[in-house]
Amino acid sequence: MAATTVYKEPAPRVDAENPLESMMSRFNVATEILGLDDETYNVLKAPDKQIIVHIPVTMDNGKVRVFEGYRVVHNTILGPSKGGIRYDKNVHLDEVKALAAWMTWKCAVVDIPYGGAKGGIICDPTTMSAGEIERLTRGYTLAMKDVFGPDRDIPAPDMGTGPREMAWLMDEFSKTVGATSPAVVTGKPLVMGGSLGRTEATGRGVMVSALAAMKKLGMDPKQTSAAVQGFGNVGSWAAKLLSEQGVKIKCISDVSGAYWNENGINIDEAVAYKNVHKGRLDGYTGATLMDNADDLLTSEVDLLVPAAVEDVITEHNAHDIKAKLIVEGANGPTAASADPIINEKGIMVVPDILANSGGVTVSYFEWVQNRQGFKWSEDMVTERADRIMNEAFEKVYATSQKYNIPMRIAAYVVAIDKVAQTYKFRGGF
Ligand code: NAD
């Protein structure tokens, strides 16, 4: 690392709400702190490859619809690329590029031997039948058969996809290579090579890094209140595991709205409710529906966990945030334009590439188990994942102290430094 201690705030940009711009603006600040040479900068800044495919799918009404899908491999310097596949009507290439780069930095922060990638298909899975989604998933897998592979590029679930889609992907890929290939994808169902502890891994990592941050800030979990945005895989597990640590979850939300209970929400009850209501909280009576769901972000709580979508914390609402600590379960929930405001207010942020890396860590364990042909116990998974999360947190925290920079930039510095050093050793370009 270059011995500079100068920290320059990323300049607010008009287009900072584009996640790719947000990612690049932090990347630029971190590379400046590292004093990265132009050659390495140029190698790291752009994705290795971007694949756009058009997938014809016979819909249930007999008509063929063509879906656009992407896979962006950002970087493979540390190892085969790793990253989820998102099914959503708002997927766009810049978003996938940002998410792919975040995967590179995330894997480097937690020191696992993967590069970064991400995939997405523009579709609305909530309006499609299981058969249509299966045909779409198999079509996408076939289109990507030369990209995916246990030693090349290993997909996983993201928003709109889960174990079911990963099972279809594994099956379709296995057919193309003529052999069962469980290590081609992670996040599979437990019965077909999935790992114990994977479902809750991201939320657990959010809890572990929140506890580590609270310790640094002298916050007692039992005296801490929290708001969690998003009540899907990450948000509901983070809320549950934080509440088990004594944190009072006063507010939760999903697409149906935000729900507030001054005395704390019973998270097990809320999870049970959403499980029998198509995964949604509509009509949940254990808390009061707020007039404006966005008020969750600026509510009177000590800890804020955005665990839904990108760019929810912006220059427009950052001034009003009351929380002392933000732990980012989602990828890219804070636009770069909000960074200077948050830093000015002295709020500690455990950034996405650190806080939500428990998911990819246990995905890595799943891949290792598939290759070993040996299943680990849940205790082994949890103990190893918690250790990795705590070590990564301490490394990022120490870097933020050393350079007097916010945790977010420190995480980029740790990640980019590791990838850049590996690039120097590998060379040969
Ligand atoms: P999910 O589909 O299981 O859940 C998303 C939740 O967010 C749902 O409850 C949905 O209703 C809610 N939501 C959507 N838009 C919202 C809005 N505008 N306001 C409030 N709530 C909203 O998805 P997930 O797997 O929990 O992923 C959430 C985020 O975490 C994404 O950014 C994803 O990339 C990131 N992430 C997920 C994992 C993982 O292992 N699942 C790992 C790392 C990062």
Boltz pocket constraint, residues with backbone or C-beta under 6 A from the ligand:
constraints:
  - pocket:
      binder: B
      contacts: [[A, 157], [A, 158], [A, 159], [A, 160], [A, 198], [A, 199], [A, 202], [A, 229], [A, 230], [A, 231], [A, 232], [A, 233], [A, 234], [A, 235], [A, 253], [A, 254], [A, 255], [A, 256], [A, 257], [A, 279], [A, 293], [A, 307], [A, 308], [A, 309], [A, 310], [A, 329], [A, 330], [A, 331], [A, 332], [A, 356], [A, 357], [A, 359], [A, 360]]
      max_distance: 6.0
